[in-house]
Every structure is written in structure tokens, then in C-alpha cells.
Amino acid sequence: MEPDDGGQAAVFDDLGEKQVYGPTKPAHAWPKPWTNLETQEHVQVVKAASGLLQEPLRTDMGDDEIFVGKDSIHILKHHGSYMQQDRSLKGKDKQHSYQFMLRLKMPCGE
């Protein structure tokens, strides 16, 4: 790997013999989805602005409310926790019946 004129590391030159293009040396430049926030879905914009997936979840969890905002729900999903409502209830009772479901990975079931 050789530095380019900007002092940053250049693209890895790990191509085989007679190989011109590869995963680390594409044929043409392509926009990376995580750097183009203008055309991203709302959830990607929320994650990019979350400060290592902490905000606005940290703020919403700091108050006494059980409910968290729409942007916090996206961050919760990334961490494996999902906010749900009691489907057996109707109307306003359903709107105020929030539950959290948490997915956990337990190696060997222990």
C-alpha cells in the first residue's frame, strides 16, 4: 500500500496476475451509501447523526416516560430491542400500552 499525494493510504493493490479490477480496485468510482446523506432513507440519516448510536435514545431514556420517539425506535432496533403495542387492546388503551421485546444471543443456550 502506497500513500497518495494527500498523505492518505491508497487503495490496496491485492490483485492477482493479469487482474485489472477487483473488490479493492473497482473499474470506476462509486458513491458509498453511508456518505451520501441527501438521498438516504430517514433511518440512515438518524443513525449517521446519532453519535455512535446513542442519541436521541439516551435523552428519551433519561425521562420517566415509557414511550420513546420515532428516531429512538430506529436506534433501539439496531441494538436488538423492539417497541411493540399490546395487540389485544383497542383505541386509546392500545396507544398507551408499550412493551419492549429484546433479542438476545445466548451461546450454547446458557
Summary of the structure (lengths in Angstrom):
residues: 110
radius of gyration: 22.1
end to end distance: 44.4
largest distance: 67.4
contacts: 200
relative contact order: 0.08
helix: 27%
strand: 13%
